[in-house]
Amino acid sequence: MLAFLDFEASSLAKTSYPIEVAWVFEDGAAESHLIRPADGWTDWDPKAEAIHHIPRATLLRDGRPHDEVAQRMVDVLTGHDLLASAPSWDGKWLSYLLRAAGLPRHSLRLRDTEEAQVEAARAILAPTVPAAQLASVVEEVLTLAAVRDRGTPAHRAQADAEEERQRWLAVTRAARAWRK
C-alpha cells in the first residue's frame, strides 16, 4: 500500500534532525508523532520554528522518544511503498532517526511522490491510450492535476503528508476523467 510521509525538522542545516513525522496511507489511515530530540541533537533554527510553529520546549515536553518513533515507523511501514515530496530531505531525516535509534538506516526507503503519480496515471490510461501517445497523455494529466492543485504546505507533517495523498488522488481522478 502507498504511504505518504513527511517530516518537519529543526532546521535545514547539515546538523538538523527530525522533530515531527507523519504518514498517511492511500486509504486515509494516518499517524503523526512529535519527536523528542535525542541527546546531542542541539541544532535549532528560530526561522524554522517560525514556519512549523513547533517550539523545542513542546518537543521536550510532549514528544515521544526518538527510538520509539523510529521503531514504530519500522513496525508499521515495513513492506509499504513510502513516498515523499522531497525524498532527499525526508530521506536524510529518516536515515538520521533510524541510525540514532540503532536501526539500519535503510530499514525504510523513500521514493518521490511524483513517481507514484506517473505510475497511477499510466496504469489508468494504458488500457485505452495507444502506447505511442501514453507518455504525452500522462504528462497532460499530471499538468491538469497540478493546475488544479494550488495548495500551500502547512509545514506540519500530517497536513503535508495528507496534501501529498490528495495530489496523488487528484492525478488518479484526472486520469479517469481523461479516459471518458
OpenMM code with the backbone's topology and positions (N, CA, C; nanometers):
from openmm import Vec3, app, unit

residues = "MET LEU ALA PHE LEU ASP PHE GLU ALA SER SER LEU ALA LYS THR SER TYR PRO ILE GLU VAL ALA TRP VAL PHE GLU ASP GLY ALA ALA GLU SER HIS LEU ILE ARG PRO ALA ASP GLY TRP THR ASP TRP ASP PRO LYS ALA GLU ALA ILE HIS HIS ILE PRO ARG ALA THR LEU LEU ARG ASP GLY ARG PRO HIS ASP GLU VAL ALA GLN ARG MET VAL ASP VAL LEU THR GLY HIS ASP LEU LEU ALA SER ALA PRO SER TRP ASP GLY LYS TRP LEU SER TYR LEU LEU ARG ALA ALA GLY LEU PRO ARG HIS SER LEU ARG LEU ARG ASP THR GLU GLU ALA GLN VAL GLU ALA ALA ARG ALA ILE LEU ALA PRO THR VAL PRO ALA ALA GLN LEU ALA SER VAL VAL GLU GLU VAL LEU THR LEU ALA ALA VAL ARG ASP ARG GLY THR PRO ALA HIS ARG ALA GLN ALA ASP ALA GLU GLU GLU ARG GLN ARG TRP LEU ALA VAL THR ARG ALA ALA ARG ALA TRP ARG LYS".split()
positions = [
    Vec3(0.0853, -0.1175, 0.0000),
    Vec3(0.0000, 0.0000, 0.0000),
    Vec3(0.0900, 0.1240, 0.0000),
    Vec3(0.0451, 0.2269, -0.0668),
    Vec3(0.1191, 0.3526, -0.0662),
    Vec3(0.1047, 0.4204, 0.0695),
    Vec3(0.2136, 0.4825, 0.1141),
    Vec3(0.2124, 0.5622, 0.2372),
    Vec3(0.2871, 0.6920, 0.2072),
    Vec3(0.2189, 0.8031, 0.2269),
    Vec3(0.2752, 0.9354, 0.2020),
    Vec3(0.3326, 0.9860, 0.3337),
    Vec3(0.4604, 1.0206, 0.3331),
    Vec3(0.5327, 1.0507, 0.4560),
    Vec3(0.5899, 1.1921, 0.4502),
    Vec3(0.5927, 1.2585, 0.5651),
    Vec3(0.6528, 1.3913, 0.5714),
    Vec3(0.7177, 1.4107, 0.7080),
    Vec3(0.8285, 1.4830, 0.7078),
    Vec3(0.8980, 1.5228, 0.8296),
    Vec3(0.8985, 1.6736, 0.8408),
    Vec3(0.8998, 1.7223, 0.9628),
    Vec3(0.9395, 1.8593, 0.9943),
    Vec3(1.0719, 1.8466, 1.0670),
    Vec3(1.1546, 1.9504, 1.0591),
    Vec3(1.2901, 1.9393, 1.1138),
    Vec3(1.3298, 2.0643, 1.1898),
    Vec3(1.4384, 2.0494, 1.2645),
    Vec3(1.4904, 2.1579, 1.3480),
    Vec3(1.5426, 2.2738, 1.2644),
    Vec3(1.5867, 2.2443, 1.1429),
    Vec3(1.6380, 2.3462, 1.0508),
    Vec3(1.6651, 2.2771, 0.9180),
    Vec3(1.7292, 2.3488, 0.8291),
    Vec3(1.7756, 2.2884, 0.7040),
    Vec3(1.9282, 2.2768, 0.7039),
    Vec3(1.9886, 2.2928, 0.8194),
    Vec3(2.1340, 2.2831, 0.8318),
    Vec3(2.1791, 2.1377, 0.8242),
    Vec3(2.3078, 2.1197, 0.8033),
    Vec3(2.3645, 1.9849, 0.7967),
    Vec3(2.3397, 1.9074, 0.9256),
    Vec3(2.3337, 1.9777, 1.0389),
    Vec3(2.3148, 1.9133, 1.1693),
    Vec3(2.1678, 1.9058, 1.2117),
    Vec3(2.0773, 1.9333, 1.1183),
    Vec3(1.9346, 1.9297, 1.1518),
    Vec3(1.8904, 1.7872, 1.1825),
    Vec3(1.7774, 1.7777, 1.2502),
    Vec3(1.7225, 1.6482, 1.2890),
    Vec3(1.5700, 1.6545, 1.2809),
    Vec3(1.5044, 1.5387, 1.2730),
    Vec3(1.3587, 1.5361, 1.2624),
    Vec3(1.2922, 1.5704, 1.3959),
    Vec3(1.1875, 1.6503, 1.3881),
    Vec3(1.1128, 1.6869, 1.5090),
    Vec3(0.9680, 1.6387, 1.5044),
    Vec3(0.9213, 1.6061, 1.3839),
    Vec3(0.7843, 1.5558, 1.3681),
    Vec3(0.7813, 1.4688, 1.2430),
    Vec3(0.7071, 1.3603, 1.2499),
    Vec3(0.6874, 1.2740, 1.1343),
    Vec3(0.5407, 1.2333, 1.1301),
    Vec3(0.4923, 1.2178, 1.0083),
    Vec3(0.3554, 1.1669, 0.9892),
    Vec3(0.3531, 1.0886, 0.8595),
    Vec3(0.2593, 0.9959, 0.8548),
    Vec3(0.2351, 0.9240, 0.7310),
    Vec3(0.0858, 0.9056, 0.7159),
    Vec3(0.0446, 0.9019, 0.5901),
    Vec3(-0.0955, 0.8802, 0.5553),
    Vec3(-0.0969, 0.7723, 0.4473),
    Vec3(-0.1655, 0.6641, 0.4761),
    Vec3(-0.1789, 0.5574, 0.3770),
    Vec3(-0.2779, 0.6005, 0.2701),
    Vec3(-0.2705, 0.5345, 0.1559),
    Vec3(-0.3594, 0.5711, 0.0456),
    Vec3(-0.5065, 0.5592, 0.0841),
    Vec3(-0.5393, 0.4759, 0.1833),
    Vec3(-0.6786, 0.4622, 0.2272),
    Vec3(-0.7189, 0.5689, 0.3296),
    Vec3(-0.6245, 0.6584, 0.3657),
    Vec3(-0.6544, 0.7675, 0.4576),
    Vec3(-0.6128, 0.7436, 0.6021),
    Vec3(-0.5788, 0.6210, 0.6386),
    Vec3(-0.5306, 0.5940, 0.7749),
    Vec3(-0.4006, 0.6707, 0.7962),
    Vec3(-0.3866, 0.7318, 0.9140),
    Vec3(-0.2717, 0.8195, 0.9361),
    Vec3(-0.2195, 0.8102, 1.0787),
    Vec3(-0.0931, 0.8466, 1.0951),
    Vec3(-0.0298, 0.8627, 1.2261),
    Vec3(0.0609, 0.9833, 1.2200),
    Vec3(0.0745, 1.0495, 1.3341),
    Vec3(0.1651, 1.1632, 1.3460),
    Vec3(0.2324, 1.1570, 1.4824),
    Vec3(0.3630, 1.1921, 1.4845),
    Vec3(0.4379, 1.1861, 1.6097),
    Vec3(0.5327, 1.3043, 1.6216),
    Vec3(0.5244, 1.3738, 1.7336),
    Vec3(0.6303, 1.4683, 1.7689),
    Vec3(0.7465, 1.3853, 1.8204),
    Vec3(0.8683, 1.4283, 1.7884),
    Vec3(0.9869, 1.3505, 1.8230),
    Vec3(1.0704, 1.4272, 1.9259),
    Vec3(1.0858, 1.3677, 2.0435),
    Vec3(1.1717, 1.4271, 2.1457),
    Vec3(1.3163, 1.4150, 2.0987),
    Vec3(1.3902, 1.5238, 2.0967),
    Vec3(1.5289, 1.5174, 2.0489),
    Vec3(1.6144, 1.4219, 2.1327),
    Vec3(1.7004, 1.3484, 2.0635),
    Vec3(1.7964, 1.2607, 2.1302),
    Vec3(1.9048, 1.3471, 2.1939),
    Vec3(1.9755, 1.2894, 2.2886),
    Vec3(2.0896, 1.3595, 2.3471),
    Vec3(2.1846, 1.3969, 2.2334),
    Vec3(2.2320, 1.5177, 2.2349),
    Vec3(2.3238, 1.5635, 2.1311),
    Vec3(2.2559, 1.6291, 2.0123),
    Vec3(2.1243, 1.6186, 2.0043),
    Vec3(2.0526, 1.6874, 1.8972),
    Vec3(2.0257, 1.8295, 1.9465),
    Vec3(2.1112, 1.9197, 1.9136),
    Vec3(2.1013, 2.0561, 1.9671),
    Vec3(2.0717, 2.1617, 1.8622),
    Vec3(2.0857, 2.1285, 1.7344),
    Vec3(2.0590, 2.2255, 1.6279),
    Vec3(1.9171, 2.2814, 1.6433),
    Vec3(1.9052, 2.4116, 1.6308),
    Vec3(1.7708, 2.4720, 1.6342),
    Vec3(1.7753, 2.6039, 1.5604),
    Vec3(1.6824, 2.6234, 1.4694),
    Vec3(1.6747, 2.7481, 1.3929),
    Vec3(1.5414, 2.8148, 1.4213),
    Vec3(1.5429, 2.9337, 1.4841),
    Vec3(1.4179, 3.0046, 1.5106),
    Vec3(1.3374, 3.0338, 1.3837),
    Vec3(1.4065, 3.0466, 1.2696),
    Vec3(1.3346, 3.0701, 1.1433),
    Vec3(1.2543, 2.9466, 1.1042),
    Vec3(1.3092, 2.8291, 1.1282),
    Vec3(1.2349, 2.7056, 1.1013),
    Vec3(1.1153, 2.6952, 1.1955),
    Vec3(1.1367, 2.7280, 1.3225),
    Vec3(1.0261, 2.7264, 1.4188),
    Vec3(0.9149, 2.8217, 1.3763),
    Vec3(0.9519, 2.9362, 1.3196),
    Vec3(0.8513, 3.0330, 1.2739),
    Vec3(0.7678, 2.9762, 1.1594),
    Vec3(0.8206, 2.8772, 1.0898),
    Vec3(0.7472, 2.8143, 0.9793),
    Vec3(0.6602, 2.6993, 1.0291),
    Vec3(0.7179, 2.6095, 1.1107),
    Vec3(0.6394, 2.4929, 1.1549),
    Vec3(0.5657, 2.5159, 1.2870),
    Vec3(0.6016, 2.6198, 1.3606),
    Vec3(0.5335, 2.6567, 1.4857),
    Vec3(0.5378, 2.5468, 1.5926),
    Vec3(0.6498, 2.4740, 1.5972),
    Vec3(0.6675, 2.3713, 1.6998),
    Vec3(0.7863, 2.4140, 1.7855),
    Vec3(0.7614, 2.4697, 1.9037),
    Vec3(0.8736, 2.5086, 1.9904),
    Vec3(0.9503, 2.3868, 2.0416),
    Vec3(1.0798, 2.4045, 2.0585),
    Vec3(1.1626, 2.2951, 2.1113),
    Vec3(1.1102, 2.2499, 2.2477),
    Vec3(1.0616, 2.3431, 2.3285),
    Vec3(1.0072, 2.3073, 2.4600),
    Vec3(0.8899, 2.2094, 2.4470),
    Vec3(0.8106, 2.2252, 2.3430),
    Vec3(0.6991, 2.1332, 2.3189),
    Vec3(0.7507, 1.9933, 2.2888),
    Vec3(0.8576, 1.9843, 2.2106),
    Vec3(0.9164, 1.8542, 2.1795),
    Vec3(0.9682, 1.7857, 2.3049),
    Vec3(1.0340, 1.8646, 2.3893),
    Vec3(1.0900, 1.8089, 2.5125),
    Vec3(0.9805, 1.7626, 2.6083),
    Vec3(0.8697, 1.8346, 2.6074),
    Vec3(0.7591, 1.8024, 2.6981),
    Vec3(0.6674, 1.6934, 2.6412),
    Vec3(0.6312, 1.7049, 2.5132),
    Vec3(0.5270, 1.6194, 2.4562),
    Vec3(0.5761, 1.5173, 2.3535),
    Vec3(0.6992, 1.5315, 2.3091),
    Vec3(0.7494, 1.4420, 2.2056),
    Vec3(0.7728, 1.3010, 2.2570),
    Vec3(0.7575, 1.2042, 2.1686),
    Vec3(0.7903, 1.0646, 2.2014),
    Vec3(0.9394, 1.0460, 2.1830),
    Vec3(1.0017, 0.9619, 2.2618),
    Vec3(1.1450, 0.9360, 2.2432),
    Vec3(1.1752, 0.8944, 2.0989),
    Vec3(1.2850, 0.9468, 2.0467),
    Vec3(1.3199, 0.9237, 1.9062),
    Vec3(1.3270, 0.7748, 1.8716),
    Vec3(1.3788, 0.6923, 1.9618),
    Vec3(1.3923, 0.5500, 1.9321),
    Vec3(1.2565, 0.4801, 1.9245),
    Vec3(1.1603, 0.5261, 2.0051),
    Vec3(1.0249, 0.4692, 1.9978),
    Vec3(0.9580, 0.5046, 1.8653),
    Vec3(0.9763, 0.6289, 1.8228),
    Vec3(0.9170, 0.6715, 1.6951),
    Vec3(0.9795, 0.5922, 1.5808),
    Vec3(1.1105, 0.5774, 1.5834),
    Vec3(1.1785, 0.5016, 1.4776),
    Vec3(1.1287, 0.3575, 1.4733),
    Vec3(1.1179, 0.2941, 1.5888),
    Vec3(1.0706, 0.1554, 1.5924),
    Vec3(0.9262, 0.1453, 1.5452),
    Vec3(0.8435, 0.2411, 1.5837),
    Vec3(0.7039, 0.2421, 1.5381),
    Vec3(0.6983, 0.2518, 1.3859),
    Vec3(0.7821, 0.3362, 1.3299),
    Vec3(0.7849, 0.3500, 1.1840),
    Vec3(0.8229, 0.2183, 1.1179),
    Vec3(0.9257, 0.1527, 1.1687),
    Vec3(0.9685, 0.0256, 1.1107),
    Vec3(0.8566, -0.0777, 1.1249),
    Vec3(0.7933, -0.0829, 1.2409),
    Vec3(0.6859, -0.1802, 1.2643),
    Vec3(0.5671, -0.1588, 1.1708),
    Vec3(0.5296, -0.0336, 1.1501),
    Vec3(0.4081, -0.0032, 1.0741),
    Vec3(0.4335, 0.0098, 0.9239),
    Vec3(0.5492, 0.0612, 0.8865),
    Vec3(0.5718, 0.0980, 0.7464),
    Vec3(0.6504, -0.0038, 0.6640),
    Vec3(0.7133, -0.1011, 0.7297),
    Vec3(0.7876, -0.2021, 0.6539),
    Vec3(0.6936, -0.2739, 0.5574),
    Vec3(0.7383, -0.2879, 0.4339),
    Vec3(0.6594, -0.3568, 0.3323),
    Vec3(0.5669, -0.2667, 0.2538),
    Vec3(0.5570, -0.1402, 0.2924),
    Vec3(0.4737, -0.0457, 0.2190),
    Vec3(0.5611, 0.0395, 0.1277),
    Vec3(0.4980, 0.1000, 0.0300),
    Vec3(0.5656, 0.1866, -0.0663),
    Vec3(0.5645, 0.3283, -0.0093),
    Vec3(0.6788, 0.3749, 0.0403),
    Vec3(0.6875, 0.5034, 0.1100),
    Vec3(0.7218, 0.6153, 0.0142),
    Vec3(0.6411, 0.7208, 0.0177),
    Vec3(0.6537, 0.8317, -0.0759),
    Vec3(0.6700, 0.9637, -0.0014),
    Vec3(0.7488, 1.0514, -0.0601),
    Vec3(0.7683, 1.1855, -0.0039),
    Vec3(0.7852, 1.2846, -0.1178),
    Vec3(0.7400, 1.4054, -0.0946),
    Vec3(0.7528, 1.5088, -0.1976),
    Vec3(0.8960, 1.5580, -0.2105),
    Vec3(0.9740, 1.5448, -0.1045),
    Vec3(1.1149, 1.5851, -0.1056),
    Vec3(1.1978, 1.4703, -0.0495),
    Vec3(1.2120, 1.3607, -0.1260),
    Vec3(1.2756, 1.2417, -0.0701),
    Vec3(1.4208, 1.2621, -0.0271),
    Vec3(1.4905, 1.3579, -0.0844),
    Vec3(1.6283, 1.3789, -0.0396),
    Vec3(1.6301, 1.4359, 0.1019),
    Vec3(1.5461, 1.5348, 0.1314),
    Vec3(1.5385, 1.5913, 0.2667),
    Vec3(1.4756, 1.4919, 0.3630),
    Vec3(1.3577, 1.4420, 0.3272),
    Vec3(1.2880, 1.3493, 0.4169),
    Vec3(1.3701, 1.2222, 0.4379),
    Vec3(1.4390, 1.1764, 0.3343),
    Vec3(1.5248, 1.0597, 0.3464),
    Vec3(1.6412, 1.0844, 0.4410),
    Vec3(1.6955, 1.2059, 0.4372),
    Vec3(1.8042, 1.2431, 0.5297),
    Vec3(1.7554, 1.2310, 0.6740),
    Vec3(1.6378, 1.2874, 0.7020),
    Vec3(1.5865, 1.2846, 0.8388),
    Vec3(1.5429, 1.1447, 0.8797),
    Vec3(1.4886, 1.0680, 0.7876),
    Vec3(1.4527, 0.9296, 0.8170),
    Vec3(1.5782, 0.8508, 0.8532),
    Vec3(1.6814, 0.8637, 0.7740),
    Vec3(1.8070, 0.7937, 0.8000),
    Vec3(1.8667, 0.8363, 0.9343),
    Vec3(1.8633, 0.9648, 0.9609),
    Vec3(1.9156, 1.0192, 1.0869),
    Vec3(1.8415, 0.9594, 1.2061),
    Vec3(1.7092, 0.9534, 1.1959),
    Vec3(1.6260, 0.8984, 1.3026),
    Vec3(1.6537, 0.7491, 1.3233),
    Vec3(1.6582, 0.6745, 1.2150),
    Vec3(1.6826, 0.5308, 1.2261),
    Vec3(1.8196, 0.5017, 1.2864),
    Vec3(1.9218, 0.5717, 1.2393),
    Vec3(2.0570, 0.5488, 1.2927),
    Vec3(2.0646, 0.5843, 1.4407),
    Vec3(2.0018, 0.6952, 1.4791),
    Vec3(2.0046, 0.7371, 1.6199),
    Vec3(1.9371, 0.6331, 1.7093),
    Vec3(1.8423, 0.5593, 1.6530),
    Vec3(1.7713, 0.4553, 1.7290),
    Vec3(1.8430, 0.3206, 1.7217),
    Vec3(1.9576, 0.3164, 1.6537),
    Vec3(2.0314, 0.1916, 1.6424),
    Vec3(1.9741, 0.0957, 1.5400),
    Vec3(1.8923, 0.1465, 1.4493),
    Vec3(1.8320, 0.0644, 1.3446),
    Vec3(1.9064, 0.0871, 1.2134),
    Vec3(1.9085, -0.0113, 1.1255),
    Vec3(1.9750, 0.0095, 0.9961),
    Vec3(1.9111, 0.1264, 0.9210),
    Vec3(1.9949, 0.2144, 0.8678),
    Vec3(1.9423, 0.3359, 0.8039),
    Vec3(1.8612, 0.3058, 0.6786),
    Vec3(1.8766, 0.1867, 0.6228),
    Vec3(1.7983, 0.1506, 0.5045),
    Vec3(1.6818, 0.0582, 0.5400),
    Vec3(1.6425, 0.0564, 0.6672),
    Vec3(1.5264, -0.0240, 0.7083),
    Vec3(1.4023, 0.0184, 0.6317),
    Vec3(1.3933, 0.1478, 0.6042),
    Vec3(1.2821, 0.2042, 0.5290),
    Vec3(1.3416, 0.2925, 0.4200),
    Vec3(1.2797, 0.2910, 0.3042),
    Vec3(1.3283, 0.3717, 0.1920),
    Vec3(1.2138, 0.4545, 0.1351),
    Vec3(1.2492, 0.5741, 0.0946),
    Vec3(1.1519, 0.6653, 0.0354),
    Vec3(1.1762, 0.6789, -0.1142),
    Vec3(1.0701, 0.7088, -0.1835),
    Vec3(1.0839, 0.7499, -0.3227),
    Vec3(0.9934, 0.8694, -0.3462),
    Vec3(1.0096, 0.9325, -0.4585),
    Vec3(0.9400, 1.0573, -0.4887),
    Vec3(0.7921, 1.0309, -0.5174),
    Vec3(0.7067, 1.1117, -0.4563),
    Vec3(0.5620, 1.1003, -0.4792),
    Vec3(0.5279, 1.1117, -0.6264),
    Vec3(0.6028, 1.1937, -0.6972),
    Vec3(0.5741, 1.2124, -0.8395),
    Vec3(0.5855, 1.0811, -0.9171),
    Vec3(0.6755, 0.9921, -0.8760),
    Vec3(0.6862, 0.8611, -0.9414),
    Vec3(0.5548, 0.7841, -0.9275),
    Vec3(0.4959, 0.7885, -0.8102),
    Vec3(0.3689, 0.7185, -0.7879),
    Vec3(0.2568, 0.7832, -0.8678),
    Vec3(0.2618, 0.9139, -0.8840),
    Vec3(0.1612, 0.9820, -0.9648),
    Vec3(0.1695, 0.9358, -1.1101),
    Vec3(0.2906, 0.9292, -1.1636),
    Vec3(0.3104, 0.8836, -1.3013),
    Vec3(0.2631, 0.7390, -1.3158),
    Vec3(0.3009, 0.6540, -1.2210),
    Vec3(0.2602, 0.5132, -1.2264),
    Vec3(0.1082, 0.4985, -1.2240),
    Vec3(0.0422, 0.5762, -1.1379),
    Vec3(-0.1040, 0.5681, -1.1284),
    Vec3(-0.1684, 0.6121, -1.2594),
    Vec3(-0.1232, 0.7236, -1.3139),
    Vec3(-0.1794, 0.7726, -1.4395),
    Vec3(-0.1564, 0.6714, -1.5516),
    Vec3(-0.0369, 0.6158, -1.5601),
    Vec3(-0.0068, 0.5163, -1.6648),
    Vec3(-0.0977, 0.3935, -1.6507),
    Vec3(-0.1145, 0.3454, -1.5286),
    Vec3(-0.1966, 0.2261, -1.5067),
    Vec3(-0.3417, 0.2506, -1.5480),
    Vec3(-0.3921, 0.3687, -1.5211),
    Vec3(-0.5308, 0.4009, -1.5558),
    Vec3(-0.5467, 0.4219, -1.7058),
    Vec3(-0.4484, 0.4878, -1.7674),
    Vec3(-0.4600, 0.5265, -1.9078),
    Vec3(-0.4146, 0.4192, -2.0067),
    Vec3(-0.3224, 0.3323, -1.9664),
    Vec3(-0.2626, 0.2357, -2.0595),
    Vec3(-0.3642, 0.1484, -2.1333),
    Vec3(-0.4718, 0.1050, -2.0684),
    Vec3(-0.5659, 0.0193, -2.1413),
    Vec3(-0.6379, 0.0897, -2.2570),
    Vec3(-0.6448, 0.2228, -2.2560),
    Vec3(-0.7229, 0.2921, -2.3585),
    Vec3(-0.6417, 0.3894, -2.4443),
    Vec3(-0.5199, 0.4200, -2.4048),
    Vec3(-0.4372, 0.5149, -2.4797),
    Vec3(-0.3308, 0.4380, -2.5573),
    Vec3(-0.3167, 0.4663, -2.6866),
    Vec3(-0.2119, 0.3985, -2.7639),
    Vec3(-0.0737, 0.4215, -2.7025),
    Vec3(0.0094, 0.3194, -2.7054),
    Vec3(0.1413, 0.3248, -2.6427),
    Vec3(0.2233, 0.4443, -2.6898),
    Vec3(0.2132, 0.4788, -2.8168),
    Vec3(0.2912, 0.5907, -2.8711),
    Vec3(0.2496, 0.7254, -2.8116),
    Vec3(0.1291, 0.7328, -2.7599),
    Vec3(0.0781, 0.8585, -2.7042),
    Vec3(0.0777, 0.8606, -2.5515),
    Vec3(0.1026, 0.7470, -2.4895),
    Vec3(0.0849, 0.7343, -2.3449),
    Vec3(0.1681, 0.8354, -2.2655),
    Vec3(0.2934, 0.8502, -2.2974),
    Vec3(0.3794, 0.9418, -2.2208),
    Vec3(0.3280, 1.0847, -2.2268),
    Vec3(0.2855, 1.1293, -2.3433),
    Vec3(0.2373, 1.2679, -2.3538),
    Vec3(0.1024, 1.2862, -2.2842),
    Vec3(0.0177, 1.1855, -2.2874),
    Vec3(-0.1119, 1.1949, -2.2185),
    Vec3(-0.0898, 1.1930, -2.0670),
    Vec3(0.0014, 1.1103, -2.0195),
    Vec3(0.0330, 1.1086, -1.8759),
    Vec3(0.0832, 1.2464, -1.8337),
    Vec3(0.1707, 1.3049, -1.9122),
    Vec3(0.2226, 1.4396, -1.8804),
    Vec3(0.1085, 1.5416, -1.8770),
    Vec3(0.0151, 1.5315, -1.9702),
    Vec3(-0.1005, 1.6218, -1.9737),
    Vec3(-0.1859, 1.6055, -1.8478),
    Vec3(-0.2089, 1.4813, -1.8068),
    Vec3(-0.2880, 1.4540, -1.6865),
    Vec3(-0.2180, 1.5108, -1.5630),
    Vec3(-0.0861, 1.4909, -1.5517),
    Vec3(-0.0114, 1.5461, -1.4382),
    Vec3(-0.0197, 1.6984, -1.4364),
    Vec3(-0.0127, 1.7591, -1.5523),
    Vec3(-0.0228, 1.9052, -1.5609),
    Vec3(-0.1617, 1.9520, -1.5197),
    Vec3(-0.2650, 1.8835, -1.5667),
    Vec3(-0.4024, 1.9192, -1.5279),
    Vec3(-0.4215, 1.9092, -1.3773),
    Vec3(-0.3735, 1.8020, -1.3201),
    Vec3(-0.3870, 1.7835, -1.1753),
    Vec3(-0.3095, 1.8904, -1.0999),
    Vec3(-0.1915, 1.9264, -1.1483),
    Vec3(-0.1089, 2.0285, -1.0816),
    Vec3(-0.1728, 2.1658, -1.0907),
    Vec3(-0.2347, 2.1971, -1.2034),
    Vec3(-0.3005, 2.3272, -1.2202),
    Vec3(-0.4150, 2.3421, -1.1220),
    Vec3(-0.4864, 2.2334, -1.0993),
    Vec3(-0.5988, 2.2374, -1.0055),
    Vec3(-0.5524, 2.2419, -0.8608),
    Vec3(-0.4289, 2.1978, -0.8369),
    Vec3(-0.3747, 2.1918, -0.7010),
    Vec3(-0.2950, 2.3180, -0.6728),
    Vec3(-0.3531, 2.4070, -0.6005),
    Vec3(-0.2855, 2.5323, -0.5661),
    Vec3(-0.2589, 2.5414, -0.4166),
    Vec3(-0.2544, 2.4279, -0.3478),
    Vec3(-0.2351, 2.4266, -0.2033),
    Vec3(-0.0969, 2.4730, -0.1611),
    Vec3(-0.0911, 2.5345, -0.0461),
    Vec3(0.0370, 2.5745, 0.0131),
    Vec3(0.0664, 2.4801, 0.1282),
    Vec3(0.1911, 2.4386, 0.1424),
    Vec3(0.2221, 2.3480, 0.2531),
    Vec3(0.1879, 2.4086, 0.3886),
    Vec3(0.1357, 2.3259, 0.4764),
    Vec3(0.1028, 2.3710, 0.6119),
    Vec3(0.2264, 2.3713, 0.7004),
    Vec3(0.3292, 2.2985, 0.6571),
    Vec3(0.4522, 2.2801, 0.7356),
    Vec3(0.4241, 2.2144, 0.8704),
    Vec3(0.3280, 2.1250, 0.8684),
    Vec3(0.3062, 2.0291, 0.9760),
    Vec3(0.3003, 1.8940, 0.9065),
    Vec3(0.3633, 1.7957, 0.9664),
    Vec3(0.3870, 1.6690, 0.8985),
    Vec3(0.2591, 1.6008, 0.8494),
    Vec3(0.1574, 1.5902, 0.9341),
    Vec3(0.0378, 1.5179, 0.8906),
    Vec3(-0.0368, 1.5937, 0.7814),
    Vec3(-0.0502, 1.7236, 0.7950),
    Vec3(-0.1197, 1.8018, 0.6923),
    Vec3(-0.0458, 1.7937, 0.5591),
    Vec3(0.0861, 1.7992, 0.5633),
    Vec3(0.1631, 1.7932, 0.4392),
    Vec3(0.1606, 1.6532, 0.3784),
    Vec3(0.1633, 1.5482, 0.4603),
    Vec3(0.1520, 1.4120, 0.4095),
    Vec3(0.0141, 1.3909, 0.3465),
    Vec3(-0.0893, 1.4430, 0.4102),
    Vec3(-0.2243, 1.4334, 0.3545),
    Vec3(-0.2342, 1.5103, 0.2233),
    Vec3(-0.1678, 1.6226, 0.2147),
    Vec3(-0.1664, 1.7007, 0.0899),
    Vec3(-0.1027, 1.6191, -0.0228),
    Vec3(0.0027, 1.5450, 0.0068),
    Vec3(0.0647, 1.4583, -0.0941),
    Vec3(-0.0318, 1.3487, -0.1382),
    Vec3(-0.1034, 1.2929, -0.0441),
    Vec3(-0.2047, 1.1923, -0.0783),
    Vec3(-0.3111, 1.2528, -0.1678),
    Vec3(-0.3543, 1.3744, -0.1351),
    Vec3(-0.4562, 1.4417, -0.2153),
    Vec3(-0.4063, 1.4708, -0.3572),
    Vec3(-0.2784, 1.5041, -0.3720),
    Vec3(-0.2214, 1.5255, -0.5060),
    Vec3(-0.2253, 1.3959, -0.5862),
    Vec3(-0.1893, 1.2851, -0.5215),
    Vec3(-0.1931, 1.1560, -0.5885),
    Vec3(-0.3370, 1.1226, -0.6297),
    Vec3(-0.4315, 1.1454, -0.5402),
    Vec3(-0.5723, 1.1214, -0.5723),
    Vec3(-0.6190, 1.2120, -0.6867),
    Vec3(-0.5734, 1.3354, -0.6898),
    Vec3(-0.6097, 1.4284, -0.7983),
    Vec3(-0.5600, 1.3758, -0.9325),
    Vec3(-0.4412, 1.3191, -0.9339),
    Vec3(-0.3884, 1.2611, -1.0579),
    Vec3(-0.4746, 1.1429, -1.1011),
    Vec3(-0.5122, 1.0575, -1.0073),
    Vec3(-0.5941, 0.9420, -1.0451),
    Vec3(-0.7311, 0.9879, -1.0966),
    Vec3(-0.7874, 1.0908, -1.0348),
    Vec3(-0.9168, 1.1439, -1.0831),
    Vec3(-0.9012, 1.2045, -1.2224),
    Vec3(-0.7949, 1.2800, -1.2432),
    Vec3(-0.7722, 1.3426, -1.3740),
    Vec3(-0.7506, 1.2375, -1.4825),
    Vec3(-0.6798, 1.1293, -1.4486),
    Vec3(-0.6581, 1.0222, -1.5470),
    Vec3(-0.7904, 0.9537, -1.5821),
    Vec3(-0.8732, 0.9282, -1.4813),
    Vec3(-1.0026, 0.8641, -1.5098),
    Vec3(-1.0922, 0.9570, -1.5926),
    Vec3(-1.0883, 1.0849, -1.5620),
    Vec3(-1.1691, 1.1822, -1.6370),
    Vec3(-1.1201, 1.1915, -1.7809),
    Vec3(-0.9913, 1.1840, -1.8027),
    Vec3(-0.9369, 1.1925, -1.9389),
    Vec3(-0.9825, 1.0739, -2.0219),
    Vec3(-0.9936, 0.9566, -1.9588),
    Vec3(-1.0353, 0.8347, -2.0292),
    Vec3(-1.1770, 0.8444, -2.0825),
    Vec3(-1.2600, 0.9243, -2.0169),
    Vec3(-1.4029, 0.9277, -2.0535),
    Vec3(-1.4263, 1.0013, -2.1829),
] * unit.nanometer
topology = app.Topology()
chain = topology.addChain("A")
for resn in residues:
    res = topology.addResidue(resn, chain)
    for name in ("N", "CA", "C"):
        topology.addAtom(name, app.Element.getBySymbol(name[0]), res)
